[in-house]
Amino acid sequence: MEIIKKYSLQFLFTILSISICLLIITTLYHFDIISSNIYQLLKLIILLGNILISGIILGKKANKKGYLEGIKLGLFMITLFTLITLITGQGLKLRLLLYDSIMLITAILGGMIGINKK
């Protein structure tokens, strides 16, 4: 039960921080404060930055094998975003598969950094 609590709190933190940051930059984009290119870049940076930070936090909590914590985080995030994509009817595209692999690599990197920063 303690393991479920640890992961669910970290996933909730990750999803909330991504949502809040994306809400802010979407508002800036809506009012034409930032351009479309900057908006697309910021979306990717915010997503990967939050996943990296969450991977580091999970890696610090792990006793060994931080990359496994990163894999768990990455696979959960990929599953969540894939479900959202399928529910909204956008379909799977090569670009989304590339984003998913980048998210997984970032989460693994975060877990490895976190286990070494104890």
DSSP file (Angstrom, degrees, kcal/mol; ACC not computed):
  #  RESIDUE AA STRUCTURE BP1 BP2  ACC     N-H-->O    O-->H-N    N-H-->O    O-->H-N    TCO  KAPPA ALPHA  PHI   PSI    X-CA   Y-CA   Z-CA
    1    1 A M     >        0   0    0      0, 0.0     4,-1.9     0, 0.0     5,-0.1   0.000 360.0 360.0 360.0 -34.2    0.0    0.0    0.0
    2    2 A E  H  >  +     0   0    0      1,-0.2     4,-2.2     2,-0.2     5,-0.1   0.854 360.0  53.6 -67.2 -34.5    2.9    2.3    0.8
    3    3 A I  H  > S+     0   0    0      2,-0.2     4,-2.4     1,-0.2     5,-0.2   0.914 107.9  49.4 -66.6 -42.8    4.3    1.8   -2.8
    4    4 A I  H  > S+     0   0    0      1,-0.2     4,-2.6     2,-0.2     5,-0.2   0.898 111.1  50.3 -62.9 -40.2    1.0    2.8   -4.4
    5    5 A K  H  X S+     0   0    0     -4,-1.9     4,-2.1     2,-0.2     5,-0.2   0.910 109.7  51.0 -64.2 -42.0    0.8    5.9   -2.2
    6    6 A K  H  X S+     0   0    0     -4,-2.2     4,-1.6     1,-0.2    -2,-0.2   0.934 116.1  39.8 -62.2 -47.1    4.4    6.8   -3.2
    7    7 A Y  H  X S+     0   0    0     -4,-2.4     4,-2.7     2,-0.2     5,-0.2   0.896 113.5  53.0 -71.9 -39.9    3.8    6.5   -6.9
    8    8 A S  H  X S+     0   0    0     -4,-2.6     4,-2.3    -5,-0.2    -1,-0.2   0.893 109.4  49.2 -66.5 -37.5    0.3    8.0   -7.0
    9    9 A L  H  X S+     0   0    0     -4,-2.1     4,-2.3    -5,-0.2    -1,-0.2   0.901 113.0  47.4 -65.8 -39.7    1.5   11.1   -5.2
   10   10 A Q  H  X S+     0   0    0     -4,-1.6     4,-2.3    -5,-0.2    -2,-0.2   0.907 113.1  47.8 -68.6 -40.5    4.4   11.6   -7.6
   11   11 A F  H  X S+     0   0    0     -4,-2.7     4,-2.7     2,-0.2     5,-0.2   0.894 111.7  50.6 -66.3 -39.2    2.2   11.0  -10.6
   12   12 A L  H  X S+     0   0    0     -4,-2.3     4,-2.6    -5,-0.2     5,-0.2   0.916 110.4  49.6 -63.4 -43.3   -0.3   13.5   -9.3
   13   13 A F  H  X S+     0   0    0     -4,-2.3     4,-2.4     2,-0.2     5,-0.2   0.914 112.4  48.4 -59.9 -43.6    2.4   16.1   -8.7
   14   14 A T  H  X S+     0   0    0     -4,-2.3     4,-2.3     2,-0.2    -2,-0.2   0.935 113.3  45.3 -64.1 -47.5    3.7   15.5  -12.2
   15   15 A I  H  X S+     0   0    0     -4,-2.7     4,-2.5     1,-0.2    -2,-0.2   0.907 114.6  48.5 -65.2 -42.1    0.3   15.8  -13.9
   16   16 A L  H  X S+     0   0    0     -4,-2.6     4,-2.6    -5,-0.2     5,-0.2   0.919 112.2  47.7 -65.2 -43.4   -0.7   18.9  -11.8
   17   17 A S  H  X S+     0   0    0     -4,-2.4     4,-2.2    -5,-0.2     5,-0.2   0.900 113.4  48.0 -67.6 -38.4    2.6   20.7  -12.5
   18   18 A I  H  X S+     0   0    0     -4,-2.3     4,-2.6    -5,-0.2     5,-0.2   0.928 113.0  49.1 -64.0 -44.1    2.4   20.0  -16.2
   19   19 A S  H  X S+     0   0    0     -4,-2.5     4,-2.2    -5,-0.2    -2,-0.2   0.915 112.1  47.1 -63.5 -43.7   -1.3   21.1  -16.3
   20   20 A I  H  X S+     0   0    0     -4,-2.6     4,-1.9     2,-0.2    -1,-0.2   0.929 114.4  46.5 -65.2 -45.2   -0.6   24.4  -14.5
   21   21 A C  H  X S+     0   0    0     -4,-2.2     4,-2.2    -5,-0.2     5,-0.2   0.911 113.7  48.2 -64.1 -41.6    2.5   25.2  -16.6
   22   22 A L  H  X S+     0   0    0     -4,-2.6     4,-2.2     1,-0.2    -1,-0.2   0.853 108.2  55.2 -68.4 -33.2    0.6   24.4  -19.9
   23   23 A L  H  X S+     0   0    0     -4,-2.2     4,-1.9    -5,-0.2    -1,-0.2   0.903 108.7  48.8 -63.3 -40.3   -2.4   26.5  -18.7
   24   24 A I  H  X S+     0   0    0     -4,-1.9     4,-2.1     2,-0.2    -2,-0.2   0.942 114.4  42.4 -66.5 -48.1   -0.1   29.5  -18.3
   25   25 A I  H  X S+     0   0    0     -4,-2.2     4,-2.2     1,-0.2    -1,-0.2   0.832 112.3  55.0 -72.7 -27.5    1.6   29.2  -21.6
   26   26 A T  H  X S+     0   0    0     -4,-2.2     4,-2.5    -5,-0.2    -1,-0.2   0.890 107.9  49.8 -67.4 -38.2   -1.7   28.5  -23.4
   27   27 A T  H  X S+     0   0    0     -4,-1.9     4,-1.8     2,-0.2    -2,-0.2   0.916 110.7  49.4 -64.3 -42.5   -3.1   31.7  -21.9
   28   28 A L  H  <>S+     0   0    0     -4,-2.1     5,-2.8     1,-0.2     6,-0.8   0.894 112.8  47.8 -63.1 -39.2    0.0   33.6  -23.1
   29   29 A Y  H ><5S+     0   0    0     -4,-2.2     3,-1.5     3,-0.2    -2,-0.2   0.884 107.4  56.1 -68.4 -38.5   -0.5   32.1  -26.6
   30   30 A H  H 3<5S+     0   0    0     -4,-2.5    -1,-0.2     1,-0.3    -2,-0.2   0.878 108.8  46.4 -62.0 -38.2   -4.2   32.9  -26.6
   31   31 A F  T 3<5S-     0   0    0     -4,-1.8    -1,-0.3    -5,-0.1    -2,-0.2   0.203 117.0-113.7 -90.8  16.5   -3.5   36.6  -26.0
   32   32 A D  T < 5S+     0   0    0     -3,-1.5    -3,-0.2     2,-0.1    -2,-0.1   0.798  79.0 128.3  58.1  34.8   -0.8   36.6  -28.7
   33   33 A I  S   <S+     0   0    0     -5,-2.8     2,-0.3    -6,-0.2    -4,-0.2   0.813  74.2  33.1 -84.9 -33.7    2.0   37.3  -26.2
   34   34 A I  S    S-     0   0    0     -6,-0.8    -1,-0.1    -9,-0.2    -2,-0.1  -0.904  88.6-117.1-120.4 153.3    4.1   34.4  -27.5
   35   35 A S     >  -     0   0    0     -2,-0.3     4,-2.2     1,-0.1     5,-0.1  -0.260  29.1-104.4 -83.0 172.9    4.3   33.1  -31.1
   36   36 A S  H  > S+     0   0    0      2,-0.2     4,-2.3     1,-0.2     5,-0.2   0.883 118.9  51.1 -65.2 -41.0    3.3   29.7  -32.3
   37   37 A N  H  > S+     0   0    0      2,-0.2     4,-2.1     1,-0.2    -1,-0.2   0.918 112.3  45.8 -65.0 -43.4    6.8   28.4  -32.6
   38   38 A I  H  > S+     0   0    0      1,-0.2     4,-2.9     2,-0.2    -1,-0.2   0.886 110.8  54.7 -66.6 -38.0    7.7   29.4  -29.1
   39   39 A Y  H  X S+     0   0    0     -4,-2.2     4,-2.1     2,-0.2    -2,-0.2   0.927 109.0  46.7 -60.4 -46.9    4.5   27.9  -27.9
   40   40 A Q  H  X S+     0   0    0     -4,-2.3     4,-1.6     1,-0.2    -1,-0.2   0.903 114.4  47.9 -63.5 -41.2    5.3   24.5  -29.4
   41   41 A L  H  X S+     0   0    0     -4,-2.1     4,-2.5     1,-0.2    -2,-0.2   0.918 111.1  50.1 -66.0 -43.9    8.8   24.6  -28.0
   42   42 A L  H  X S+     0   0    0     -4,-2.9     4,-2.8     1,-0.2     5,-0.3   0.861 106.2  56.6 -64.5 -35.6    7.7   25.6  -24.5
   43   43 A K  H  X S+     0   0    0     -4,-2.1     4,-2.0    -5,-0.2    -1,-0.2   0.930 111.2  43.1 -60.0 -44.9    5.1   22.8  -24.5
   44   44 A L  H  X S+     0   0    0     -4,-1.6     4,-2.6     2,-0.2     5,-0.3   0.916 114.7  49.2 -67.9 -43.6    7.8   20.2  -25.2
   45   45 A I  H  X S+     0   0    0     -4,-2.5     4,-2.7     1,-0.2     5,-0.2   0.910 112.2  48.3 -63.8 -42.9   10.3   21.8  -22.7
   46   46 A I  H  X S+     0   0    0     -4,-2.8     4,-2.3     2,-0.2     5,-0.2   0.922 113.2  47.8 -64.3 -44.2    7.7   22.0  -19.9
   47   47 A L  H  X S+     0   0    0     -4,-2.0     4,-2.0    -5,-0.3    -2,-0.2   0.953 117.2  40.8 -61.7 -50.6    6.6   18.4  -20.5
   48   48 A L  H  X S+     0   0    0     -4,-2.6     4,-2.4     1,-0.2    -2,-0.2   0.875 114.1  53.4 -69.1 -36.6   10.2   17.0  -20.5
   49   49 A G  H  X S+     0   0    0     -4,-2.7     4,-2.4    -5,-0.3    -1,-0.2   0.919 110.5  46.3 -63.6 -43.6   11.3   19.2  -17.7
   50   50 A N  H  X S+     0   0    0     -4,-2.3     4,-2.3    -5,-0.2    -1,-0.2   0.884 113.3  48.9 -68.0 -37.5    8.5   18.1  -15.4
   51   51 A I  H  X S+     0   0    0     -4,-2.0     4,-2.3    -5,-0.2    -2,-0.2   0.895 111.3  50.6 -68.1 -38.6    9.1   14.4  -16.3
   52   52 A L  H  X S+     0   0    0     -4,-2.4     4,-2.2     2,-0.2    -2,-0.2   0.929 111.6  47.2 -63.1 -45.6   12.8   14.9  -15.6
   53   53 A I  H  X S+     0   0    0     -4,-2.4     4,-2.3     1,-0.2    -2,-0.2   0.906 112.7  49.1 -64.0 -41.4   12.2   16.4  -12.2
   54   54 A S  H  X S+     0   0    0     -4,-2.3     4,-2.6     1,-0.2    -1,-0.2   0.884 110.2  51.7 -65.8 -37.3    9.7   13.7  -11.3
   55   55 A G  H  X S+     0   0    0     -4,-2.3     4,-2.4     2,-0.2    -2,-0.2   0.889 109.3  50.2 -64.3 -39.3   12.2   11.1  -12.4
   56   56 A I  H  X S+     0   0    0     -4,-2.2     4,-2.2     2,-0.2    -2,-0.2   0.921 111.2  48.5 -64.3 -43.9   14.9   12.7  -10.2
   57   57 A I  H  X S+     0   0    0     -4,-2.3     4,-1.4     2,-0.2    -2,-0.2   0.928 114.0  45.6 -63.9 -45.2   12.5   12.8   -7.2
   58   58 A L  H  X S+     0   0    0     -4,-2.6     4,-0.9     1,-0.2    -1,-0.2   0.877 111.3  54.0 -64.9 -36.8   11.6    9.1   -7.7
   59   59 A G  H  < S+     0   0    0     -4,-2.4     3,-0.4     1,-0.2    -2,-0.2   0.869 105.7  52.7 -64.8 -36.9   15.2    8.2   -8.2
   60   60 A K  H  < S+     0   0    0     -4,-2.2    -1,-0.2     1,-0.2    -2,-0.2   0.836 109.0  50.2 -66.9 -32.0   16.2    9.8   -4.9
   61   61 A K  H  < S+     0   0    0     -4,-1.4    -1,-0.2    -5,-0.2    -2,-0.2   0.676  95.7  91.5 -79.3 -16.9   13.5    7.8   -3.1
   62   62 A A     <  -     0   0    0     -4,-0.9     3,-0.1    -3,-0.4     4,-0.1  -0.441  67.4-147.1 -80.0 152.3   14.7    4.5   -4.6
   63   63 A N  S    S-     0   0    0      1,-0.3     2,-0.3    -2,-0.1    -1,-0.1   0.850  77.2 -14.5 -84.5 -38.2   17.3    2.3   -2.9
   64   64 A K  S    S+     0   0    0      1,-0.2    -1,-0.3     2,-0.0     4,-0.1  -0.966 113.5  42.6-156.3 167.4   18.9    1.1   -6.1
   65   65 A K    >>  -     0   0    0     -2,-0.3     3,-1.1    -3,-0.1     4,-0.8   0.970  51.8-178.7  55.3  65.4   18.3    0.9   -9.9
   66   66 A G  H 3> S+     0   0    0      1,-0.3     4,-2.0     2,-0.2    46,-0.2   0.759  75.4  69.0 -64.2 -25.7   16.9    4.4  -10.5
   67   67 A Y  H 3> S+     0   0    0      1,-0.2     4,-2.3    44,-0.2    -1,-0.3   0.832  94.4  56.7 -65.0 -29.4   16.5    3.6  -14.1
   68   68 A L  H <> S+     0   0    0     -3,-1.1     4,-2.3     2,-0.2    -1,-0.2   0.880 105.4  50.5 -67.4 -36.8   13.6    1.2  -13.2
   69   69 A E  H  X S+     0   0    0     -4,-0.8     4,-2.3     2,-0.2    -2,-0.2   0.896 110.8  49.8 -64.8 -39.4   11.9    4.1  -11.4
   70   70 A G  H  X S+     0   0    0     -4,-2.0     4,-2.9    38,-0.2    38,-0.3   0.886 109.1  51.2 -65.3 -39.2   12.3    6.2  -14.5
   71   71 A I  H  X S+     0   0    0     -4,-2.3     4,-2.8     2,-0.2     5,-0.2   0.916 110.1  49.6 -64.1 -42.9   10.9    3.4  -16.7
   72   72 A K  H  X S+     0   0    0     -4,-2.3     4,-2.0     2,-0.2    -2,-0.2   0.936 114.3  44.7 -61.2 -46.5    7.8    3.1  -14.4
   73   73 A L  H  X S+     0   0    0     -4,-2.3     4,-2.4     2,-0.2    -2,-0.2   0.935 114.9  48.2 -63.1 -46.8    7.3    6.8  -14.5
   74   74 A G  H  X S+     0   0    0     -4,-2.9     4,-2.6     1,-0.2    -2,-0.2   0.908 111.7  48.4 -62.6 -44.1    7.8    7.0  -18.3
   75   75 A L  H  X S+     0   0    0     -4,-2.8     4,-2.4     2,-0.2    -1,-0.2   0.874 111.3  51.0 -66.4 -36.2    5.5    4.1  -19.1
   76   76 A F  H  X S+     0   0    0     -4,-2.0     4,-2.5    -5,-0.2    -2,-0.2   0.935 112.5  45.8 -64.9 -44.7    2.8    5.5  -16.9
   77   77 A M  H  X S+     0   0    0     -4,-2.4     4,-2.7     2,-0.2     5,-0.2   0.900 113.0  50.0 -66.2 -40.2    3.0    8.9  -18.6
   78   78 A I  H  X S+     0   0    0     -4,-2.6     4,-2.5     2,-0.2     5,-0.2   0.924 111.8  48.6 -62.7 -44.2    3.1    7.3  -22.1
   79   79 A T  H  X S+     0   0    0     -4,-2.4     4,-2.3     2,-0.2    -2,-0.2   0.923 112.7  48.1 -61.1 -44.8    0.0    5.2  -21.2
   80   80 A L  H  X S+     0   0    0     -4,-2.5     4,-2.1     1,-0.2    -2,-0.2   0.940 114.8  43.7 -62.4 -48.9   -1.8    8.2  -19.9
   81   81 A F  H  X S+     0   0    0     -4,-2.7     4,-2.2     1,-0.2    -1,-0.2   0.847 112.7  52.9 -68.7 -33.4   -1.1   10.4  -22.9
   82   82 A T  H  X S+     0   0    0     -4,-2.5     4,-2.6    -5,-0.2    -1,-0.2   0.910 109.1  49.5 -67.1 -41.4   -1.8    7.6  -25.3
   83   83 A L  H  X S+     0   0    0     -4,-2.3     4,-2.6    -5,-0.2    -2,-0.2   0.918 111.3  49.1 -62.3 -42.7   -5.2    7.1  -23.7
   84   84 A I  H  X S+     0   0    0     -4,-2.1     4,-2.2     1,-0.2    -1,-0.2   0.913 111.5  50.0 -62.8 -41.5   -6.0   10.8  -23.9
   85   85 A T  H  <>S+     0   0    0     -4,-2.2     5,-1.8     1,-0.2     6,-0.7   0.912 113.1  45.5 -63.1 -43.3   -4.9   10.8  -27.6
   86   86 A L  H ><5S+     0   0    0     -4,-2.6     3,-0.6     1,-0.2    -2,-0.2   0.872 111.7  52.0 -69.5 -36.3   -7.1    7.8  -28.4
   87   87 A I  H 3<5S+     0   0    0     -4,-2.6    -2,-0.2     1,-0.2    -1,-0.2   0.892 108.3  50.8 -67.0 -39.0  -10.1    9.2  -26.5
   88   88 A T  T 3<5S-     0   0    0     -4,-2.2    -1,-0.2    -5,-0.2    -2,-0.2   0.574 112.7-121.7 -77.6  -6.8   -9.9   12.6  -28.3
   89   89 A G  T < 5S+     0   0    0     -3,-0.6    -3,-0.2    -4,-0.5    -2,-0.1   0.689  73.6 127.2  81.3  19.2   -9.9   10.7  -31.6
   90   90 A Q      < -     0   0    0     -5,-1.8    -4,-0.2     1,-0.1    -5,-0.1   0.770  57.7-145.0 -80.2 -24.9   -6.6   12.1  -32.9
   91   91 A G        -     0   0    0     -6,-0.7     2,-0.4    -9,-0.1    -1,-0.1   0.106  26.7 -63.3  79.7 162.1   -5.1    8.7  -33.6
   92   92 A L        +     0   0    0      4,-0.1     2,-0.3     3,-0.0   -10,-0.0  -0.693  55.8 178.8 -87.9 134.2   -1.5    7.5  -33.3
   93   93 A K     >  -     0   0    0     -2,-0.4     4,-1.8     1,-0.1     3,-0.2  -0.859  42.9-108.8-129.5 163.8    1.0    9.1  -35.5
   94   94 A L  H  > S+     0   0    0     -2,-0.3     4,-1.9     1,-0.2     5,-0.1   0.865 118.3  57.6 -61.0 -36.9    4.8    8.8  -35.9
   95   95 A R  H  > S+     0   0    0      1,-0.2     4,-2.2     2,-0.2    -1,-0.2   0.893 105.9  49.0 -62.1 -40.6    5.3   12.2  -34.3
   96   96 A L  H  > S+     0   0    0      2,-0.2     4,-2.4     1,-0.2    -1,-0.2   0.869 108.7  52.9 -68.3 -36.3    3.5   11.0  -31.1
   97   97 A L  H  X S+     0   0    0     -4,-1.8     4,-2.0     2,-0.2    -1,-0.2   0.864 108.5  51.1 -66.0 -34.7    5.6    7.8  -31.0
   98   98 A L  H  X S+     0   0    0     -4,-1.9     4,-2.2     2,-0.2    -2,-0.2   0.921 110.2  48.8 -66.5 -44.6    8.7   10.0  -31.2
   99   99 A Y  H  X S+     0   0    0     -4,-2.2     4,-2.5     1,-0.2    -2,-0.2   0.903 110.1  52.7 -59.9 -41.5    7.4   12.1  -28.3
  100  100 A D  H  X S+     0   0    0     -4,-2.4     4,-2.2     1,-0.2    -1,-0.2   0.904 109.5  47.5 -63.1 -41.7    6.6    9.0  -26.3
  101  101 A S  H  X S+     0   0    0     -4,-2.0     4,-2.3     2,-0.2    -1,-0.2   0.879 111.7  50.6 -68.4 -36.1   10.1    7.6  -26.8
  102  102 A I  H  X S+     0   0    0     -4,-2.2     4,-2.3     2,-0.2    -2,-0.2   0.900 110.1  50.7 -66.3 -39.6   11.7   11.0  -25.8
  103  103 A M  H  X S+     0   0    0     -4,-2.5     4,-2.4     2,-0.2    -2,-0.2   0.913 110.7  49.0 -62.8 -42.4    9.5   11.1  -22.7
  104  104 A L  H  X S+     0   0    0     -4,-2.2     4,-2.3     2,-0.2    -2,-0.2   0.920 111.9  47.7 -64.5 -44.3   10.6    7.6  -21.7
  105  105 A I  H  X S+     0   0    0     -4,-2.3     4,-2.4     1,-0.2    -1,-0.2   0.891 112.2  50.4 -63.8 -39.4   14.3    8.4  -22.2
  106  106 A T  H  X S+     0   0    0     -4,-2.3     4,-2.4     2,-0.2    -2,-0.2   0.904 110.6  48.7 -65.5 -41.7   13.9   11.6  -20.2
  107  107 A A  H  X S+     0   0    0     -4,-2.4     4,-2.3     2,-0.2    -2,-0.2   0.901 112.2  48.9 -65.1 -40.9   12.2    9.7  -17.3
  108  108 A I  H  X S+     0   0    0     -4,-2.3     4,-2.2   -38,-0.3   -38,-0.2   0.919 111.4  49.8 -64.0 -43.5   14.9    7.1  -17.3
  109  109 A L  H  X S+     0   0    0     -4,-2.4     4,-2.4     1,-0.2    -2,-0.2   0.905 109.9  51.2 -61.3 -42.3   17.6    9.8  -17.3
  110  110 A G  H  X S+     0   0    0     -4,-2.4     4,-2.6     1,-0.2    -2,-0.2   0.905 109.6  49.6 -62.3 -42.0   15.8   11.5  -14.4
  111  111 A G  H  X S+     0   0    0     -4,-2.3     4,-1.9     2,-0.2   -44,-0.2   0.885 111.9  48.6 -63.9 -38.4   15.7    8.3  -12.4
  112  112 A M  H  X S+     0   0    0     -4,-2.2     4,-1.1   -46,-0.2    -2,-0.2   0.876 112.8  47.4 -69.9 -37.7   19.4    7.7  -13.0
  113  113 A I  H  X S+     0   0    0     -4,-2.4     4,-0.9     1,-0.2     3,-0.3   0.921 111.6  52.0 -67.0 -42.8   20.3   11.2  -12.0
  114  114 A G  H  < S+     0   0    0     -4,-2.6     3,-0.5     1,-0.2    -2,-0.2   0.876 106.6  51.2 -63.1 -39.4   18.2   10.9   -8.9
  115  115 A I  H >< S+     0   0    0     -4,-1.9     3,-0.5     1,-0.2    -1,-0.2   0.809 112.8  47.3 -69.5 -27.6   19.7    7.7   -7.6
  116  116 A N  H 3< S+     0   0    0     -4,-1.1    -1,-0.2    -3,-0.3    -2,-0.2   0.599 102.8  63.6 -87.6 -11.9   23.2    9.2   -8.0
  117  117 A K  T 3<        0   0    0     -4,-0.9    -1,-0.2    -3,-0.5    -2,-0.1   0.210 360.0 360.0 -97.0  15.2   22.3   12.5   -6.3
  118  118 A K    <         0   0    0     -3,-0.5    -1,-0.2   -59,-0.1    -2,-0.1   0.519 360.0 360.0 -67.2 360.0   21.6   10.9   -2.9
